[in-house]
């Protein structure tokens, strides 16, 4: 069996749209294009976008993010806030709780590993 590389941007998957749960402020909406899911369904990667707004988050997965555009502020349950802008890359570890605030429309690459329960 031949293993094929996945190039983001070519043969884009369908765009899924949604609204985050637990909205704190604003009227955010999201777009998602998942380019890859492994055979176990635990690892997946693609492009995610969000309009401005703020919502509560609780991560059961591990996520790598690289911002292609925009500005976001992640604030942990401890009140510690970090700002990320175009060009920044970061990891959101499993167990992180707090808020995600999209200040300027965000577009990011994501790679997520979701451990089995």
Order of alpha helices (4+ residues) and beta strands (2+ residues): beta-beta-beta-beta-beta-beta-beta-beta-beta
